[in-house]
Amino acid sequence: MATIGVLLPYRCNPELIAFVKEHLDLEAELMVCGSQDELSDDTLRALSEGVEPNSYAEILADGSTVHITREIVLEGMQRQAQRLLNEGCDAVIICCTLPWPELDAMTDVITPCMILEDTAAAIAGDGGTIGVMQPLEAAMEDEIQHWLTLGDLCGLRICARYAAPQVPGEDVAFGDDQYVEVAESMKGEGVDVIVMDCMAYTEHHRAVVSAASGKPVLRAMHLTGMITEHAYR
């Protein structure tokens, strides 16, 4: 059986490890860790000074949330990914759907972003429309940019909607009725495929959206795990 590292873009905890093991659907021994596991609350507070709310949130021991820069997260992810490989992992899955070209350049490090983009583009076809479900309302403008770039390159239309799973640092999580509403809205936009653009979306979310839209639905955690298992088993 393969040993697969799973690397989150924030500090790890027992609840996150349990979530990954429940929802990754991967027949492998898993080693789960976070990019900032070595950093204390005091260090994270210092690193967050002057940083506006963004996609990179950390929850501190007192329950407060701070944000750090992409550069700090990237440094931690590069360090931890190499550590996991050095400790015997056959591959490392990055548990984040944002673009990480610096991590793509590392051997045996798998990022969901390229998998999602290529699969969605193939299903949508020339002139098609990709629906992208986004997890963070405040970060939608930034996080949709790589999809818009894909649309320009491949002649695709991109339709983005906010649909909140439970993610670290966020208090809002949509119920099934809200997922149905988003799915029906995307169907009305004529999407050919729907991408659940966050590793926090579950198979339950996918099933609800699939039934409401009648469209192919790509769940990042499952799709990435399936490809990794095929390649490394």
C-alpha positions as CSV (number, residue, x, y, z in Angstrom):
1,M,0.0,0.0,0.0
2,A,1.3,3.5,-0.9
3,T,2.0,6.1,1.7
4,I,0.6,9.5,0.7
5,G,1.2,12.8,2.4
6,V,-1.7,15.3,2.6
7,L,-0.6,18.8,3.2
8,L,-3.0,21.5,4.3
9,P,-2.3,25.3,3.8
10,Y,-2.7,26.0,7.5
11,R,-2.0,24.4,10.8
12,C,-3.4,20.9,11.3
13,N,-5.5,19.5,14.2
14,P,-7.2,16.2,15.0
15,E,-10.5,17.4,13.5
16,L,-8.9,18.3,10.2
17,I,-7.0,15.0,10.1
18,A,-10.3,13.1,10.7
19,F,-12.0,15.2,7.9
20,V,-9.3,14.3,5.4
21,K,-9.4,10.6,6.2
22,E,-13.1,10.5,5.9
23,H,-13.5,12.4,2.7
24,L,-10.4,11.7,0.6
25,D,-11.5,8.3,-0.5
26,L,-7.9,7.0,-1.0
27,E,-6.7,3.5,-0.3
28,A,-3.4,4.4,1.2
29,E,-1.6,5.1,4.4
30,L,-2.0,8.8,5.0
31,M,0.4,11.2,6.7
32,V,-1.5,14.5,7.2
33,C,0.1,17.8,8.3
34,G,-0.2,21.5,7.9
35,S,2.0,24.1,6.3
36,Q,2.4,26.1,9.5
37,D,2.4,23.3,12.1
38,E,5.7,24.5,13.5
39,L,4.5,28.1,14.1
40,S,3.2,29.3,17.5
41,D,0.2,31.6,18.0
42,D,2.6,34.5,18.8
43,T,4.5,33.9,15.6
44,L,1.3,33.8,13.6
45,R,0.1,37.0,15.2
46,A,3.4,38.8,14.3
47,L,3.2,37.5,10.7
48,S,-0.4,38.7,10.3
49,E,0.3,42.3,11.3
50,G,-0.9,44.6,8.4
51,V,-2.2,41.6,6.4
52,E,-5.8,42.1,5.0
53,P,-8.3,39.2,5.2
54,N,-7.5,36.8,2.4
55,S,-7.5,33.1,1.5
56,Y,-4.9,32.1,4.1
57,A,-6.5,32.0,7.5
58,E,-5.2,30.6,10.8
59,I,-7.3,30.0,13.9
60,L,-5.5,30.6,17.2
61,A,-6.0,29.0,20.5
62,D,-8.2,31.8,21.8
63,G,-10.6,31.2,18.8
64,S,-9.6,34.3,16.9
65,T,-8.6,34.3,13.3
66,V,-5.6,35.8,11.7
67,H,-4.5,36.0,8.0
68,I,-1.0,35.6,6.7
69,T,0.5,36.1,3.2
70,R,0.7,33.6,0.4
71,E,4.5,33.8,0.6
72,I,4.5,32.6,4.2
73,V,2.1,29.7,3.4
74,L,4.1,28.7,0.3
75,E,7.4,28.6,2.3
76,G,5.7,26.3,4.8
77,M,4.2,24.1,2.1
78,Q,7.5,23.7,0.3
79,R,9.3,22.8,3.5
80,Q,6.6,20.4,4.7
81,A,6.1,18.7,1.3
82,Q,9.8,18.0,1.1
83,R,9.8,16.7,4.7
84,L,7.0,14.3,3.9
85,L,8.8,13.0,0.8
86,N,12.0,12.6,2.8
87,E,10.1,10.6,5.5
88,G,8.9,8.0,3.0
89,C,5.8,9.3,1.3
90,D,5.3,8.1,-2.3
91,A,3.5,11.4,-3.1
92,V,2.1,14.5,-1.5
93,I,-1.3,15.9,-2.2
94,I,-1.7,19.6,-1.6
95,C,-5.1,20.0,0.1
96,C,-5.9,23.3,-1.6
97,T,-7.4,24.1,-5.0
98,L,-5.6,27.4,-5.5
99,P,-2.8,27.6,-8.1
100,W,0.6,26.6,-6.7
101,P,3.0,26.5,-9.7
102,E,6.0,26.5,-7.3
103,L,4.6,23.2,-5.9
104,D,3.8,21.8,-9.3
105,A,7.5,22.0,-10.0
106,M,8.3,19.6,-7.2
107,T,8.5,15.9,-8.1
108,D,5.7,13.7,-6.7
109,V,3.7,16.7,-5.4
110,I,0.2,16.8,-6.7
111,T,-1.9,20.0,-6.8
112,P,-5.7,19.8,-7.4
113,C,-5.8,23.0,-9.5
114,M,-4.4,21.6,-12.7
115,I,-6.5,18.4,-12.4
116,L,-9.7,20.4,-12.0
117,E,-8.9,22.9,-14.8
118,D,-8.0,20.2,-17.3
119,T,-10.9,17.9,-16.5
120,A,-13.5,20.8,-16.5
121,A,-12.2,22.1,-19.8
122,A,-12.3,18.7,-21.4
123,I,-15.9,18.2,-20.3
124,A,-17.1,21.7,-21.3
125,G,-15.5,21.5,-24.7
126,D,-15.1,24.3,-27.2
127,G,-17.2,27.3,-26.4
128,G,-18.6,25.6,-23.3
129,T,-19.4,27.0,-19.8
130,I,-17.7,26.0,-16.5
131,G,-19.6,26.7,-13.3
132,V,-17.2,27.3,-10.4
133,M,-18.5,27.1,-6.8
134,Q,-16.3,29.2,-4.5
135,P,-16.0,28.8,-0.8
136,L,-14.9,32.2,0.5
137,E,-17.2,35.2,-0.4
138,A,-14.5,37.8,0.5
139,A,-11.9,36.1,-1.7
140,M,-14.0,35.4,-4.7
141,E,-12.5,38.1,-6.9
142,D,-9.0,36.8,-6.4
143,E,-9.7,33.1,-6.4
144,I,-11.6,33.2,-9.7
145,Q,-8.8,34.8,-11.6
146,H,-7.1,31.5,-12.7
147,W,-10.4,30.2,-14.0
148,L,-10.9,33.4,-16.0
149,T,-7.4,32.9,-17.4
150,L,-8.4,29.4,-18.4
151,G,-11.5,30.6,-20.0
152,D,-9.6,33.1,-22.1
153,L,-7.0,30.5,-23.2
154,C,-9.6,27.8,-24.1
155,G,-12.5,29.9,-25.3
156,L,-14.7,29.0,-22.3
157,R,-17.2,31.0,-20.3
158,I,-16.8,31.0,-16.6
159,C,-19.8,31.3,-14.2
160,A,-18.9,31.8,-10.5
161,R,-21.2,31.4,-7.5
162,Y,-20.6,31.5,-3.8
163,A,-21.4,28.3,-1.9
164,A,-19.9,28.0,1.6
165,P,-18.6,24.7,3.0
166,Q,-17.2,24.7,6.5
167,V,-13.7,26.0,6.2
168,P,-11.2,27.2,8.8
169,G,-11.7,30.8,9.9
170,E,-15.2,31.0,8.4
171,D,-18.4,30.9,10.5
172,V,-20.8,30.5,7.5
173,A,-21.7,27.1,6.1
174,F,-24.5,26.7,3.6
175,G,-27.4,24.2,4.1
176,D,-28.7,21.9,1.4
177,D,-31.4,24.3,0.3
178,Q,-28.7,26.9,-0.4
179,Y,-26.7,24.4,-2.4
180,V,-29.8,23.6,-4.4
181,E,-30.4,27.3,-5.1
182,V,-26.8,27.7,-6.3
183,A,-27.0,24.6,-8.5
184,E,-30.3,25.7,-10.1
185,S,-28.8,29.2,-10.7
186,M,-25.8,27.6,-12.5
187,K,-28.1,25.3,-14.5
188,G,-30.0,28.5,-15.6
189,E,-26.7,29.9,-16.8
190,G,-26.3,27.0,-19.1
191,V,-23.2,25.5,-17.5
192,D,-21.8,22.3,-19.0
193,V,-19.9,21.2,-15.8
194,I,-19.8,22.4,-12.2
195,V,-16.5,22.5,-10.3
196,M,-16.6,22.5,-6.5
197,D,-13.5,24.6,-6.1
198,C,-12.4,23.7,-2.5
199,M,-11.2,20.6,-0.8
200,A,-13.8,21.1,2.0
201,Y,-16.7,20.2,-0.2
202,T,-18.0,16.7,0.6
203,E,-19.6,13.9,-1.3
204,H,-22.9,15.0,0.2
205,H,-22.5,18.5,-1.3
206,R,-21.6,16.9,-4.6
207,A,-24.7,14.7,-4.6
208,V,-27.0,17.6,-3.7
209,V,-25.6,19.8,-6.5
210,S,-25.6,17.0,-9.0
211,A,-29.3,16.1,-8.3
212,A,-30.4,19.8,-8.5
213,S,-28.4,20.7,-11.6
214,G,-28.4,17.5,-13.7
215,K,-24.8,18.4,-14.7
216,P,-21.4,16.7,-14.2
217,V,-20.0,17.8,-10.8
218,L,-16.3,17.7,-10.0
219,R,-15.4,17.4,-6.3
220,A,-11.8,18.3,-5.8
221,M,-11.0,16.0,-2.9
222,H,-12.4,12.9,-4.6
223,L,-11.0,13.6,-8.1
224,T,-7.5,14.3,-6.8
225,G,-7.5,11.2,-4.6
226,M,-8.7,9.0,-7.4
227,I,-5.9,10.1,-9.7
228,T,-3.3,9.8,-7.0
229,E,-4.5,6.3,-6.1
230,H,-4.4,5.2,-9.8
231,A,-0.8,6.6,-10.2
232,Y,0.8,5.4,-7.0
233,R,-1.0,2.2,-5.8
